[in-house]
């Protein structure tokens, strides 16, 4: 048995946009791995960076627990971890150095670790896991149990999916496909692989932040892992293209347990795609009703999955909001993304969900390869005509391991990550400047806000129209000549 401090490096305070937004969620994947390790018999403690004041809190946790092993396991359900923000990478490097200075062995895992292990290994990590890494982690811990002080070569010898540092250079293990590996649990502690160690989290701190900012409290869950679709811009360094779905009865039981234990007002399902088939959602709804009723919840989905039966099943289960990966109002852009959906499907999904009384929100991307002004204006029309209840807007972000990243690799300079989630900087040569896309983002958000208003809407729409006209009058000055040439080709 080892004493293990499980941690992650997403500090809400290091991201001003998310800190101001004040909608923090506990790190599900981090808590799942903590539950698995306890199932193996290890002594597990948690450092939750999300609401920590800073790195000094991690230092205090090291002093308190004096762990033999520190496992930095990022929350794979958090899309911001997939984006690998520079502030969080620096925090992970500092945490690694702090842990090593206290004599702990350090293992790291996460999207950025899988894509770029070198910075973590050079900061002092003994081993970096590729993908989810459950099987490799189990082997590493077994070896550390036998000899905590063994050198890196002995610790990592023969292990697939593990990166280590030799003579100052990372050794990359053979690129094995990301595969489902279930850690063997102590016979007396068999558990759901996606069980969450909720007792390690200070849930009341999360409640206080939510209540102070929004007057309600939301917790998170996951009913599945991964996504089987193949959008050209979407990175999948952890689960690959697999979609692993839990039984609907198990998910319902977990929601009912959270309801009884913590009394949240709402649940956010962090799945890339929730439910997938209407039959699964129907079974989930039946199980919730049999247990006395669940909680209102929000999900992420795709427009082509919102059939009439799916929309009805979501309402029956208690779904209050669906975030759709709309991405663009231009079919040409959707096709370049290999999205596999149509603009008409987006419109239809919005209508079907609205008929069931379910709020509908769109994720929108600006600046994808080949996007022209008419494509941006098509996105504007889509939002004006369908009137989503909310939108989230970003510029296209080249993530390692994607076809999109390969297409723009030669355009990338030294800046490969945003500092924080509010930066919205173009990192490749698009058609327009970063400032232009930021203006478009603000105008699209204003469009949604205008549509929410019950009074003064006509005046607000007129003012919004003038702002659009002003921006479009300066459009030539924001063009990137290199981007224009690439768009033409």
ChimeraX attribute file (.defattr): number of C-alpha atoms within 10 A of each C-alpha:
attribute: neighborCount
match mode: 1-to-1
recipient: residues
	/A:1	15
	/A:2	17
	/A:3	18
	/A:4	25
	/A:5	24
	/A:6	24
	/A:7	25
	/A:8	27
	/A:9	26
	/A:10	26
	/A:11	20
	/A:12	23
	/A:13	16
	/A:14	21
	/A:15	19
	/A:16	14
	/A:17	14
	/A:18	17
	/A:19	15
	/A:20	11
	/A:21	13
	/A:22	17
	/A:23	18
	/A:24	18
	/A:25	20
	/A:26	21
	/A:27	23
	/A:28	23
	/A:29	22
	/A:30	26
	/A:31	27
	/A:32	20
	/A:33	24
	/A:34	27
	/A:35	23
	/A:36	28
	/A:37	25
	/A:38	19
	/A:39	21
	/A:40	18
	/A:41	15
	/A:42	16
	/A:43	15
	/A:44	22
	/A:45	19
	/A:46	20
	/A:47	23
	/A:48	23
	/A:49	21
	/A:50	20
	/A:51	18
	/A:52	15
	/A:53	13
	/A:54	15
	/A:55	17
	/A:56	11
	/A:57	14
	/A:58	21
	/A:59	15
	/A:60	12
	/A:61	17
	/A:62	20
	/A:63	12
	/A:64	9
	/A:65	14
	/A:66	17
	/A:67	23
	/A:68	19
	/A:69	22
	/A:70	28
	/A:71	28
	/A:72	23
	/A:73	26
	/A:74	28
	/A:75	25
	/A:76	25
	/A:77	22
	/A:78	18
	/A:79	12
	/A:80	16
	/A:81	19
	/A:82	22
	/A:83	19
	/A:84	24
	/A:85	21
	/A:86	17
	/A:87	18
	/A:88	22
	/A:89	20
	/A:90	15
	/A:91	19
	/A:92	24
	/A:93	19
	/A:94	18
	/A:95	26
	/A:96	26
	/A:97	18
	/A:98	18
	/A:99	26
	/A:100	18
	/A:101	11
	/A:102	14
	/A:103	14
	/A:104	25
	/A:105	22
	/A:106	24
	/A:107	25
	/A:108	29
	/A:109	28
	/A:110	28
	/A:111	28
	/A:112	25
	/A:113	23
	/A:114	24
	/A:115	18
	/A:116	17
	/A:117	26
	/A:118	21
	/A:119	16
	/A:120	28
	/A:121	26
	/A:122	17
	/A:123	17
	/A:124	22
	/A:125	29
	/A:126	24
	/A:127	26
	/A:128	30
	/A:129	26
	/A:130	30
	/A:131	26
	/A:132	26
	/A:133	26
	/A:134	20
	/A:135	18
	/A:136	21
	/A:137	23
	/A:138	17
	/A:139	15
	/A:140	17
	/A:141	20
	/A:142	15
	/A:143	16
	/A:144	18
	/A:145	14
	/A:146	10
	/A:147	12
	/A:148	16
	/A:149	13
	/A:150	12
	/A:151	10
	/A:152	13
	/A:153	12
	/A:154	10
	/A:155	21
	/A:156	21
	/A:157	12
	/A:158	10
	/A:159	15
	/A:160	17
	/A:161	23
	/A:162	27
	/A:163	26
	/A:164	26
	/A:165	21
	/A:166	11
	/A:167	6
	/A:168	10
	/A:169	11
	/A:170	19
	/A:171	16
	/A:172	16
	/A:173	17
	/A:174	11
	/A:175	10
	/A:176	10
	/A:177	12
	/A:178	18
	/A:179	15
	/A:180	13
	/A:181	12
	/A:182	13
	/A:183	19
	/A:184	16
	/A:185	16
	/A:186	14
	/A:187	9
	/A:188	9
	/A:189	13
	/A:190	12
	/A:191	14
	/A:192	13
	/A:193	17
	/A:194	20
	/A:195	17
	/A:196	23
	/A:197	17
	/A:198	16
	/A:199	9
	/A:200	15
	/A:201	17
	/A:202	12
	/A:203	14
	/A:204	11
	/A:205	11
	/A:206	20
	/A:207	21
	/A:208	14
	/A:209	17
	/A:210	20
	/A:211	15
	/A:212	11
	/A:213	13
	/A:214	13
	/A:215	11
	/A:216	14
	/A:217	21
	/A:218	21
	/A:219	24
	/A:220	21
	/A:221	21
	/A:222	24
	/A:223	21
	/A:224	21
	/A:225	23
	/A:226	19
	/A:227	20
	/A:228	15
	/A:229	14
	/A:230	17
	/A:231	18
	/A:232	20
	/A:233	22
	/A:234	21
	/A:235	23
	/A:236	23
	/A:237	24
	/A:238	25
	/A:239	22
	/A:240	18
	/A:241	16
	/A:242	16
	/A:243	15
	/A:244	14
	/A:245	18
	/A:246	16
	/A:247	13
	/A:248	21
	/A:249	16
	/A:250	14
	/A:251	20
	/A:252	25
	/A:253	16
	/A:254	19
	/A:255	22
	/A:256	19
	/A:257	14
	/A:258	19
	/A:259	18
	/A:260	10
	/A:261	10
	/A:262	13
	/A:263	15
	/A:264	17
	/A:265	14
	/A:266	19
	/A:267	23
	/A:268	18
	/A:269	19
	/A:270	22
	/A:271	21
	/A:272	22
	/A:273	25
	/A:274	23
	/A:275	24
	/A:276	17
	/A:277	14
	/A:278	19
	/A:279	14
	/A:280	18
	/A:281	23
	/A:282	21
	/A:283	17
	/A:284	25
	/A:285	24
	/A:286	17
	/A:287	21
	/A:288	24
	/A:289	15
	/A:290	11
	/A:291	14
	/A:292	8
	/A:293	17
	/A:294	25
	/A:295	20
	/A:296	17
	/A:297	22
	/A:298	23
	/A:299	21
	/A:300	20
	/A:301	18
	/A:302	22
	/A:303	23
	/A:304	15
	/A:305	20
	/A:306	25
	/A:307	17
	/A:308	15
	/A:309	15
	/A:310	21
	/A:311	25
	/A:312	21
	/A:313	24
	/A:314	26
	/A:315	20
	/A:316	17
	/A:317	23
	/A:318	18
	/A:319	25
	/A:320	20
	/A:321	23
	/A:322	26
	/A:323	22
	/A:324	25
	/A:325	21
	/A:326	26
	/A:327	23
	/A:328	29
	/A:329	25
	/A:330	22
	/A:331	17
	/A:332	16
	/A:333	22
	/A:334	21
	/A:335	14
	/A:336	17
	/A:337	21
	/A:338	15
	/A:339	20
	/A:340	14
	/A:341	18
	/A:342	19
	/A:343	20
	/A:344	14
	/A:345	17
	/A:346	24
	/A:347	19
	/A:348	18
	/A:349	23
	/A:350	25
	/A:351	18
	/A:352	20
	/A:353	23
	/A:354	16
	/A:355	14
	/A:356	17
	/A:357	15
	/A:358	22
	/A:359	18
	/A:360	23
	/A:361	20
	/A:362	25
	/A:363	16
	/A:364	21
	/A:365	22
	/A:366	24
	/A:367	26
	/A:368	24
	/A:369	20
	/A:370	19
	/A:371	22
	/A:372	21
	/A:373	14
	/A:374	11
	/A:375	19
	/A:376	20
	/A:377	15
	/A:378	17
	/A:379	23
	/A:380	18
	/A:381	15
	/A:382	20
	/A:383	24
	/A:384	15
	/A:385	10
	/A:386	14
	/A:387	21
	/A:388	23
	/A:389	20
	/A:390	18
	/A:391	21
	/A:392	15
	/A:393	19
	/A:394	20
	/A:395	20
	/A:396	21
	/A:397	23
	/A:398	26
	/A:399	22
	/A:400	23
	/A:401	16
	/A:402	17
	/A:403	19
	/A:404	22
	/A:405	20
	/A:406	15
	/A:407	13
	/A:408	15
	/A:409	14
	/A:410	10
	/A:411	13
	/A:412	14
	/A:413	9
	/A:414	6
	/A:415	12
	/A:416	17
	/A:417	19
	/A:418	18
	/A:419	18
	/A:420	19
	/A:421	20
	/A:422	12
	/A:423	17
	/A:424	19
	/A:425	20
	/A:426	23
	/A:427	21
	/A:428	23
	/A:429	21
	/A:430	28
	/A:431	25
	/A:432	24
	/A:433	18
	/A:434	19
	/A:435	13
	/A:436	17
	/A:437	23
	/A:438	18
	/A:439	14
	/A:440	20
	/A:441	21
	/A:442	11
	/A:443	18
	/A:444	23
	/A:445	16
	/A:446	15
	/A:447	22
	/A:448	17
	/A:449	16
	/A:450	20
	/A:451	17
	/A:452	14
	/A:453	11
	/A:454	8
	/A:455	9
	/A:456	9
	/A:457	14
	/A:458	13
	/A:459	11
	/A:460	17
	/A:461	15
	/A:462	11
	/A:463	12
	/A:464	17
	/A:465	14
	/A:466	12
	/A:467	14
	/A:468	15
	/A:469	12
	/A:470	11
	/A:471	16
	/A:472	15
	/A:473	10
	/A:474	11
	/A:475	14
	/A:476	10
	/A:477	11
	/A:478	16
	/A:479	15
	/A:480	15
	/A:481	13
	/A:482	14
	/A:483	21
	/A:484	17
	/A:485	12
	/A:486	14
	/A:487	15
	/A:488	9
	/A:489	7
